[in-house]
Amino acid sequence: MNKVSSAIDRIKVFFHKPFFTDFRTLFCVWMLIPVYAFYKNMKGGEPENTYHIFRYVYIHAMKGLTLFGEYPGEYLDENHYGPFFSLFIAPFAILPISIGYFLWLLLIVFTLYVAIRTSTFSRSVQIFMLWFCANEMLTCTLVAQFNGVIAALLIFAFVAVEKERDEWATFALLLGTFIKLYGIVALPFFFFSRHKKKFIISFIVWSIVFFVTPMLITSPEYIVGQYADWYHSLSIKNELNIHSWDQNISFLGIVRRWTGCTTYSDLWLIVPGLILMALCFFRIPQWKSLQFRYMTLASIMMFATLFSTGTESYGHIISLVAVVIWYTSAPWKRNNWDMALLVLSFVLTSLCTTDIYPQYIRKTYIFPYTLKALPITLIWFKLCYEMLTRNYLTTEPEAECIKYNDK
């Protein structure tokens, strides 16, 4: 035990060196992520397939074509992002492909970096989070996915409510909703708002704005029709996700693959999950604690990935940000079991898609049994238990993470 403690102490001392605690280092590391992803994917002369799907959302909108059909001559798979995305992706789609692709990758990474750096988390937590999530951010960027931005928007919404800027909280919430639906999970932040009337009014205003603005480049009839097609597309996709190894990397997927049963409705799991999360909100006196509100943010971010059949491997950048919030925000000292869950989430959730694991292990155990989502599942249930039973107004010592000088 003494040897283990001594080794941990040496590791802590090593990572306290100025190189690791300087935000200039972290900024360079994170900005190298889109550079590496661009170089790796453009070696063949073409961007990753996902970016083609995205840019054609704008192109198809301008041609009046459905956004949710199959276009095998242009890309594989189908688009599942909302009609507003046709306007959001437009600045990138109108540029030459290589330039638009690189700027898109830069946006994915830079948005989450800024969200973390401008958050209300302490300096030490920001440093820890940026290092802890860097590999998963790379995984997300290599496939040009939007999940890093979704994580950023959830943080932006939370911080805006904390700073009493409800108009920007609802902006971030609805931007994520109109693009990928995930943003709607931030709606419970309404309960923490000090200006609920302002929150409601701005929610209505931004909803109208996001619904109408794509009509500026198309037409009202076209956009209304595409929302109907979007609903139909997501319904079909949900059915397909149940049997896909690339999708449903979630608690829902764990239950289906471990039991081998595919005939029941996911509502048997989603509804109890919603009830469990909602019960935490009934501890109204705990709302006074910033740590309790942080835990709510973490719970919502994990719920978004654990209870969605559409969660893909790279969607867990949202979960890993939440794991850091969970571990560092408790107003009591974290124990060895908590440390084990933290390490497991990095070793299994973040690293399971890398070459650290032999291909045989990944194909035989990790992918078939959805093990990437297992640490997040365990942490979410523990988080719910803590939110239902622990006192966040306590004066006990803060959780031990990697502590740095917060000056």
Buried (B, 14 or more C-beta within 10 A) or exposed (E): EEEEEEEEEEEEEEBBEEEBBEEEBBBEBBEEBBBEBBEEBBEEEEBBBBBBBBBBBBBBBBEEBBBBEEBEEEBEEBBBBBBBBBBBBBEBBEBEBEEBBBBBBBBBBBBBBEBBBEBEBBBBBBBBBBBBBBBBBBBBBBBBBBBBBBBBBBBBBBBBBBEEBBBBBBBBBBBBBBBBBBBBBBBBBBBBBEBEEBBBBBBEBBBEEBBEBBBEBBEEEBBEBBBEBBEEBBEEBBEEBBEBEEBBBBBBBBBBBEEEEEEEEBEEBBEEBEEBBEEBBEBEEBBEBBBBBBBBBBBBBBBBBBBBBBBBBBBBBBBBBBBBBBBBBBBBEBEEEBBEBBEBBBEBBBBBBEEEBEEEEBEEEBBEBBBBBBBBBBBBBBBBEBBEEBBBEEEEEBBBBBBBEEE
